[in-house]
Amino acid sequence: MSESQQSLWRVEARQALRLKLDSGPRELQVVEGQLWLTVSAATAHASQDIWLQPGQRLALARGSELVIEAWKAPAGFQLLVPPSACPRLLRQLQGLRSAAGASTLAAAPAC
């Protein structure tokens, strides 16, 4: 199993999954299927319903609570750590990119 497959969350049709993001901001990216999300942020008073298709992303703040449902068919998604969550890492990567002349980076330092 590849690393990207290990980070894939799967929700079956008409199944709901509840998540709370305590560790920091994330980006949810739909890999397959259609997701219906109900998002409640720690600072917001009302919930927000959002539909996402494959390839679409949604930025999620720390403290967000989600109810994720697959619609009509199974769906897969990833929770990604955005660069803004690791400012030190972002600065290091920008420095490496400048030093390498914008070529691809072989390995990134840990956050």
C-alpha positions as CSV (number, residue, x, y, z in Angstrom):
1,M,0.0,0.0,0.0
2,S,1.5,3.4,-1.0
3,E,1.8,6.3,1.4
4,S,-1.0,8.2,-0.3
5,Q,-3.4,5.2,0.0
6,Q,-2.6,5.0,3.7
7,S,-3.8,8.6,4.2
8,L,-7.1,8.1,2.3
9,W,-10.2,8.1,4.5
10,R,-13.2,6.3,3.1
11,V,-16.9,6.8,3.8
12,E,-19.5,4.4,2.5
13,A,-22.7,5.7,0.9
14,R,-25.2,7.2,3.3
15,Q,-22.7,6.8,6.1
16,A,-21.6,9.7,8.4
17,L,-18.3,10.3,10.0
18,R,-17.7,12.9,12.8
19,L,-14.3,14.6,13.2
20,K,-13.0,17.3,15.4
21,L,-9.7,19.0,14.4
22,D,-7.8,19.7,17.5
23,S,-4.3,19.5,16.2
24,G,-4.3,22.4,13.8
25,P,-5.6,23.7,10.5
26,R,-6.1,21.1,7.7
27,E,-7.3,21.0,4.1
28,L,-9.8,18.3,3.2
29,Q,-9.4,17.1,-0.4
30,V,-12.0,14.9,-2.1
31,V,-10.3,12.1,-4.0
32,E,-13.4,10.2,-5.2
33,G,-17.1,10.4,-4.9
34,Q,-19.2,13.3,-3.6
35,L,-19.1,14.5,0.0
36,W,-21.6,16.5,2.0
37,L,-20.0,18.3,4.9
38,T,-21.5,20.1,7.8
39,V,-18.8,22.3,9.3
40,S,-19.0,24.0,12.7
41,A,-16.0,26.2,13.6
42,A,-15.0,27.0,17.2
43,T,-15.6,30.7,16.5
44,A,-18.7,30.4,14.4
45,H,-22.3,30.3,15.8
46,A,-23.9,28.5,12.8
47,S,-23.0,25.4,10.9
48,Q,-22.4,25.5,7.2
49,D,-23.3,22.7,4.7
50,I,-20.9,22.3,1.8
51,W,-20.9,19.9,-1.2
52,L,-17.5,18.8,-2.6
53,Q,-16.7,17.0,-5.8
54,P,-13.4,15.0,-6.6
55,G,-10.4,17.3,-6.7
56,Q,-12.1,20.1,-4.6
57,R,-10.5,21.2,-1.4
58,L,-11.8,22.9,1.7
59,A,-9.6,24.8,4.3
60,L,-10.5,23.9,7.8
61,A,-9.5,25.9,10.9
62,R,-8.2,24.3,14.1
63,G,-11.2,23.5,16.3
64,S,-13.5,22.8,13.4
65,E,-16.0,20.0,13.9
66,L,-17.2,18.1,10.8
67,V,-19.9,15.7,9.9
68,I,-18.8,14.1,6.6
69,E,-21.3,12.1,4.6
70,A,-20.8,10.2,1.3
71,W,-23.7,10.9,-1.1
72,K,-25.2,8.0,-3.2
73,A,-21.8,6.2,-3.6
74,P,-18.7,5.6,-1.5
75,A,-16.3,8.5,-1.3
76,G,-12.7,9.0,-0.4
77,F,-10.9,12.0,1.0
78,Q,-7.6,13.1,2.5
79,L,-6.9,15.5,5.4
80,L,-3.8,17.5,4.4
81,V,-1.6,19.8,6.5
82,P,-1.4,23.2,4.7
83,P,1.9,25.1,4.5
84,S,0.4,27.8,6.7
85,A,0.3,25.2,9.6
86,C,4.1,24.9,9.6
87,P,5.6,28.4,9.1
88,R,9.1,27.2,10.0
89,L,8.9,24.4,7.4
90,L,7.5,26.8,4.8
91,R,10.5,29.1,5.3
92,Q,13.0,26.2,5.1
93,L,11.3,24.9,1.9
94,Q,11.4,28.4,0.3
95,G,15.1,28.7,1.2
96,L,15.8,25.2,-0.3
97,R,13.8,26.1,-3.4
98,S,15.8,29.3,-3.9
99,A,19.1,27.5,-3.4
100,A,18.2,24.7,-5.8
101,G,17.0,27.2,-8.5
102,A,13.4,26.1,-8.1
103,S,14.2,22.4,-8.9
104,T,12.2,19.7,-7.2
105,L,13.1,19.0,-3.6
106,A,14.3,15.5,-2.7
107,A,13.2,15.6,1.0
108,A,11.5,18.1,3.2
109,P,12.4,18.6,6.9
110,A,9.8,17.7,9.5
111,C,7.3,20.3,10.7
